[in-house]
Structures are given as C-alpha cells and as structure tokens.
Amino acid sequence: MASVLNNFMRSFNNRIEAPVQKHLKNVYGALALSTVSAASGAYVHMFTDMFQANLLSTLGALGLLIALSMTPDNGKNQKLRLGYLLGFAFLSGLGLGPLLEIVVSIDPSIIVTALVGTTVVFVSFSISALYAPRGQWLYLGGTLISLSNVAIILVLTNIFMRSTLIYQAQLYLGLFLMCGFIIFDTQLIVEKFHMGNKDFIAHALELFIDLFRVFRYLVEILTIKEQNNRKRKE
C-alpha cells in the first residue's frame, strides 16, 4: 500500500508543476474548511436552538455570496474573503438542516452513505481531471450548460405537474451534471492559474458548490430509494 501511494505521489509531482501544486493545496485547504463550516451549520440547526434555517439564513447566504464575488482579491483581504466563504458555507449547511432532519427520521445511515459516496465521487473525478491532459475536459462547458438548462426546465415543469418521475429524473440529471462540473471546474482552476488568476478562495467556492450539491442529490436519491423499499416490503 505504501509503495502504491509513493508511486501515486511521484506521478502526481511529475505531472503537476510545483506552483500549481501549491495553489491546489490552498484551494483544497479552503474547501476543507468550508466543508467543516457547512457541517457545523447543519449540526447547529439539528441539535441546538442557536439558529434555525429560514428565509433570513437563505438571504444571508446569498448576501455573503454576493459580498465575496464583489470583493476582488488584492492580496490583503484574504482573511475577509475567507470569512465570507466560511459564512456562506455555514449558512448553506444550516439550510440543509431541515432535509437532514427528515432523513434522520427515515434512516440515519443514509447521511453516512451519502457522505462516503460524495467523498468517493469528488476525489475520483478530481484526480481524473488532474491526471488528464491539460485542458482535455474544458470542452464539457457547453454541454454542461445545455444540460443545466434542461434541468431548470424540469424543475419549472414539475412545479405545475408534481410528477415523481420528473423529480427523480431531475435528481439523477443533477447528480450527473455535478460530476461533470467537478471535472470541468478542476481543470478550469488549473487553467485560470496558468493565466494568472491565483484567487484560491474563489476557486474553493466553485468546488464547494459542486461538492455540496453532490451530497444533497445523493441524500435525496438514497432517501427516495429507502422509502420505495419500505413500501414494497409493506
């Protein structure tokens, strides 16, 4: 196992230039902090009376997202912008609390399964993107945007039709899209760095949104499967 890991790290070091490696460490470090912040937000909603997900928390998350996008990186405001990112992640996790409460009442193991699945999906597609030839997957951008428009149409259609089939199709399409965006965004981050964009906080935000949505889609898909299994048993 140690030799496999050593070979992997040697191959990674040979393929990715040292400056890019340093940038990616900053990106994934900020992403890890964001993930912890989101988990804290979900915990606060579910197990404390400090804050609860509501319209204000949603508006707060949107406000922090706008604040982050409107505050360009000047090399001196990294702590402020990181605070915006972590605040956005916290409120995003807080907003996920009501869904997780429902899932826990059905089967708490779904959350663990979704966490493991999200980790496997994210790590696998990120490594695939980093090991692929530079820029190979950037052509996916147009396809992903087109499919995103299809997903939006499904959401709007289902507001009126209330179809379980359309809802499930929307979930699987959304999960598929997020897998594609993980590959696309990872390679795009590397390309942006080569073009001089070293804003690792903004890059971490892109990956956090991908990661967060993969987890949400997996939670909903697994919950529906569990409910269907119970109905069949009954």
N, C-alpha and C positions, 0 to 999 in steps of 0.2 A: 504493500500500500504506500509506503514511504517513497519507494522508487517511482511509482506512478505519479505521485504528487510532485516529486522533484522534476520528472520529465515534463510534466504539465507546466510547471513554473518556468523551466528553462525555455520551453517552446513559446510561452507567453512573452517572456522577456525578449526573445529573439524577434518576435512578430510585432510587438508594440514598442514604439520608441519611448525612451525614459521620460521626456517631458509629458507625453500623453499618459503614461502610467501614473505620473504624479497628479495630473489633472483628474484622472478617473478615480484615484484614491480620495481626492477631495469631494468629488461628485457622490461616490458611494458612501462616504462618511456622512455627508449631509443627508443622503437618502436614509441611512440607518437611523439618524437622529429623528428624522421626520416620521419614520415608521414607529419608533418608540413613542413619539408625541401623539400620534394617531391612536395607538393602543391605549395610552393614558386617557385620552378623551373618551374612548369607548368605555373604559373602566369607570371613569367618573360618572358617566350617565347611568351605568347599570348598577353600581354598587355604592354610590354616595348621593347625598342630596345637595351637593355644592352647585352643580349646573345640570340642566336638562336640555336635550335637543329641542329646539323650537325655531320659530321664524327668525328671532334675533340672532341665534347662533348661525343660521344659514346666511343671513345678511352680513354677519361678522366675518365669516369665511370668505364671502365674496369681496368684502371690503379689503381684507388682508391680501387677497389675491391681486386685486387692482393696485393696492399700495406697492406690492412687490414689483409688479410689471411697470409701474410708473416711477420707480426709484432705480435709475440705472446704476450699474456697478462702477464706482470710481476708485476702488481700491481702499477707501477709507470707511466705507459704510457696510462692510461685510457683516458685522455683528447685528446691525439694524435689519438688514435684509434677511439674515438667518433667522432673526426673531419673527419677522413676517412669515417666513416659510414654516417655522415650527408652530406658530399660532394658527396658520391655515390648516396644517396637518392635525393639530389638536381639535379644532372645531369640526374638521371633516370626520375624525373619529367619533366625536361627540354626536354628530348627525347620524352615524351608523348605529348608535346605541339602540334605538327602537327596533331596528331589524334584528339585531343580535339578541335582544330580549325575547322576541318571538321564536327565534331559532333555538335558544336555550330551553324554552318551554316544550319544544318538539323533541330535540335530541342535541344535547351539548357537544357531543362528539363531532357534529357537523363543523363546528368552528375550528376544531383541531385539524380535521381533514382538509378544510379549506385553506388553513394556514400552511400546512405541508404542501398542498397542491400549488398554492401561489408561489411558495419558495422554489419548488422544483421548476415550475413554468418560467419564472423570472430568471433564475440562474441559468437554465438551459438555453433560453433564447438570447440572453445577454452574451453568453460565451460563444454561441453560434455567430452572433453579429460581430464580435471582436475577432474571431478567428477567420471569418470570411474575408475575401479580398476587399481592400478598401473601396467603399462606395458601392459594393455589389448590390446591396438591398435598398439603395436610395430610390430606385425606380418604383418601389412599392408605394411611394407617397400618393401618387394619383389614384391608384387602385383603392388605397385605404380611405381616401377622402370620398370617393364614389360610394364605397360600401357604407361609410358613415352616413351619407345622405339617405341611403336605403334604410338604415337603422332608424334614423329620425322619422322617416315616412311611416315605418312600422309602429313607432311609438305614438305618433299622431293618429294613425288609423285605429289603433287599439283603444284610444281614449273613447271612441264612439262605439266600436264593435264589442269591446270587452271579451275578446277571444283568448282562451287559454293557449290555443295552438300558436297564435300570433305572438303572445307574450313569451312562450318558450323559444320560438324562433328568434325573437329579439334578443333573448339572453345568450343563446348559442352564437349568434352572429356577433354580439358584443364581445364575448369572450374571444372569438376568433380574431376580431379586429384588434383587441388589446395585445394579443400575442404578436400580431404583425407590427403594431406600434412599438413594442419593446425592441424588436429587431431594428426597425426604421429609426427610432429615436436614439438608440445606442450608436448606430453608425453616423447619424446626423451630428451627434455630440462630438464625435471624433473629427468629423469634417469641419464643424464650427471652430474647434480648437485650432486646427491647421490654418484656418482663415483668420485667426487672431482673437476669436471670441473665447475668453477664459473665465466666463461667468459661471462658475461651478454651481452656484446656488440656483440659478435659473435652470440649469441642466438637471439638477437634482429634482426640481419641481416637475419637470416633464416626466421623469422616470417614476416619481412618486404617484402621479396621477394614473399612470399605466398600472403600477403595482396595486394601488388602492382599488381600481376598477376591476382588475382581475380577481381580487379577493371577493369583492361584492358579487360579481357574477357567479363565482364558484359557490358562494354561500347560498344564493338564491336557487341555483340549479340543483345542488345537493338537497336543499330543503324540499323542493318540489318532488324529487325522486323519493325521499323518505316518506312524504305524505302519500304518494301513489302506492308505495309498497305497503303501507299500513292499510290503505283502502282495499287493496287486493286480498290482504290477509283477513280482513273483516268479512 
